[in-house]
Amino acid sequence: MTSIENIWREFSANLRQFILKRTSDESIADDILQEVFVKIHSRIDTLKDIRRLRGWIYQIARHAIIDYYRSQKTTAELPETITSLENSDINDDVDVLPCIEAMVDRLPEKYRQAVILTTYQGLTQKKMGEKLGLSLSGAKSRSQRAREKLKNMLTECCHFELDRFGKIIDYEPKEQSSTNG
């Protein structure tokens, strides 16, 4: 098994940049990086396939970043920061968050920024626009397109079961067709 020191040497610099890109604060990035390596150290024995080390480490980092933003979130701005997916009032028993996190990471940079700033950092669309140098209508448009892209990704990969109020009560991945015809 790879030692923590080797993992640190191989991944710490790029991992710090990955975290810094999503937090825009060096001290927060350093704190999260430290948390990530504590988790790596305490959970390295759960990694069954060393070939998946990189993905495993970045998944831990993504979760740590999200945990950080959750701890910072205020509910005062909730109505403006809710995405269309959140508007469906996903049942607490239906855990689609890991799926959504991965999809946010696959969005083009400008849309990923919009989701992170409004949903994870809790900025209003107006504040997001100011931070990114966009007009209010430009910020709203970018947020709307980002939510639409996420919605499309979700509906391409999963089938959702809704109750009569349009709330998600269950979901399952769609079967991928293995035939070409």
C-alpha positions in Angstrom: 0.0 0.0 0.0 1.2 3.5 -0.7 2.4 5.5 2.3 0.7 8.7 3.3 4.0 10.6 2.8 4.1 9.3 -0.8 0.5 10.3 -1.3 1.2 13.8 0.1 4.2 14.2 -2.3 2.3 13.1 -5.3 -1.1 14.8 -4.7 -0.9 17.7 -2.2 0.1 20.5 -4.6 -2.5 19.6 -7.3 -5.1 18.8 -4.6 -4.5 22.2 -3.0 -5.1 24.0 -6.3 -8.2 21.9 -6.9 -9.6 23.0 -3.5 -8.4 26.6 -3.9 -10.1 26.9 -7.2 -13.4 26.1 -5.5 -12.9 28.2 -2.3 -10.9 31.2 -3.5 -9.3 31.5 0.0 -5.9 30.1 0.7 -6.4 29.6 4.4 -9.7 27.8 3.8 -8.0 25.7 1.1 -5.2 24.8 3.5 -7.7 23.8 6.2 -9.7 21.6 3.8 -6.5 20.1 2.5 -5.5 19.1 6.0 -8.9 17.6 6.6 -8.6 15.6 3.4 -5.3 14.1 4.4 -6.6 13.3 7.9 -9.5 11.4 6.2 -7.1 9.7 3.7 -4.9 8.6 6.6 -7.8 7.3 8.6 -9.5 5.6 5.7 -6.7 4.4 3.4 -7.3 0.8 4.5 -10.8 1.0 3.0 -9.3 1.6 -0.5 -9.6 -1.8 -2.2 -8.0 -1.0 -5.6 -4.9 1.3 -5.5 -5.5 2.1 -9.2 -8.5 4.1 -8.0 -6.4 6.1 -5.5 -6.6 9.4 -7.5 -10.4 9.3 -7.9 -10.8 8.3 -4.3 -8.7 11.2 -3.0 -10.5 13.7 -5.2 -13.9 12.4 -4.1 -12.8 12.9 -0.5 -11.8 16.5 -1.4 -15.1 17.2 -3.1 -17.0 16.0 -0.1 -14.8 18.1 2.2 -15.4 21.2 0.1 -19.2 20.6 0.1 -19.1 20.0 3.9 -17.3 23.3 4.3 -19.9 25.2 2.3 -22.8 23.4 4.0 -21.4 24.6 7.4 -21.2 28.2 6.0 -24.6 28.3 4.4 -27.2 30.7 5.8 -30.9 30.1 5.3 -31.7 33.7 4.9 -30.9 33.7 1.2 -32.4 30.3 0.5 -35.1 31.2 -2.0 -32.7 32.8 -4.5 -30.1 30.1 -4.1 -32.3 27.1 -4.7 -31.8 25.3 -8.0 -34.6 23.9 -10.0 -33.7 20.4 -8.7 -34.0 21.7 -5.1 -37.3 23.3 -6.0 -38.7 19.8 -6.3 -38.2 19.3 -2.6 -36.3 16.0 -2.8 -37.4 13.7 -0.1 -34.7 13.4 2.5 -34.7 9.6 2.1 -33.6 10.0 -1.6 -29.9 10.6 -1.7 -29.1 12.1 -5.1 -26.5 14.5 -3.8 -23.4 12.4 -4.8 -24.7 12.1 -8.3 -25.3 15.9 -8.5 -21.9 16.7 -7.1 -20.2 14.6 -9.8 -22.3 16.3 -12.5 -21.5 19.8 -11.2 -17.8 18.8 -11.6 -18.4 17.9 -15.2 -20.1 21.2 -16.1 -18.1 23.7 -18.3 -16.2 26.1 -16.0 -18.5 29.1 -16.3 -21.6 27.0 -15.4 -19.8 25.2 -12.6 -18.8 28.6 -11.2 -22.5 29.7 -11.3 -23.7 26.6 -9.4 -20.9 26.7 -6.8 -21.3 30.4 -6.1 -25.1 30.4 -5.9 -25.8 27.0 -4.5 -22.8 26.1 -2.4 -21.5 29.5 -1.4 -25.0 30.9 -1.1 -24.5 34.1 -3.2 -27.4 35.8 -4.7 -27.4 36.0 -8.5 -26.7 39.7 -8.2 -23.6 39.0 -6.0 -22.5 36.2 -8.4 -22.8 38.7 -11.3 -20.7 41.3 -9.5 -18.1 38.7 -8.6 -17.9 37.4 -12.2 -18.3 40.8 -13.9 -21.8 40.0 -15.3 -24.9 42.1 -15.5 -27.8 40.8 -13.3 -29.6 39.5 -16.4 -26.3 37.8 -17.5 -26.0 36.2 -14.1 -29.6 35.0 -14.1 -29.1 33.6 -17.6 -25.9 31.8 -16.6 -27.5 30.3 -13.5 -30.6 29.2 -15.5 -28.4 27.6 -18.1 -26.3 25.8 -15.5 -29.4 24.4 -13.8 -30.8 23.3 -17.2 -27.6 21.5 -18.0 -27.7 19.8 -14.6 -31.3 18.8 -15.1 -30.5 17.4 -18.6 -27.6 15.4 -17.2 -29.8 14.0 -14.5 -32.7 13.1 -16.8 -30.2 11.4 -19.2 -28.8 9.1 -16.5 -31.7 8.5 -14.1 -35.4 7.9 -14.0 -37.2 9.8 -11.3 -40.4 8.9 -9.5 -42.4 11.9 -8.5 -45.3 12.2 -6.1 -48.5 14.0 -7.1 -46.9 17.3 -6.0 -43.9 16.9 -8.2 -41.5 16.0 -5.4 -38.9 13.4 -6.1 -39.6 10.3 -4.0 -37.3 7.8 -5.7 -34.8 7.5 -8.5 -32.9 4.8 -10.3 -30.2 4.9 -12.9 -31.4 4.3 -16.5 -30.0 1.2 -18.1 -27.4 2.1 -20.7 -28.1 0.4 -24.1 -25.3 -1.8 -25.1 -26.6 -2.3 -28.7 -26.3 0.1 -31.6 -29.6 -0.4 -33.3 
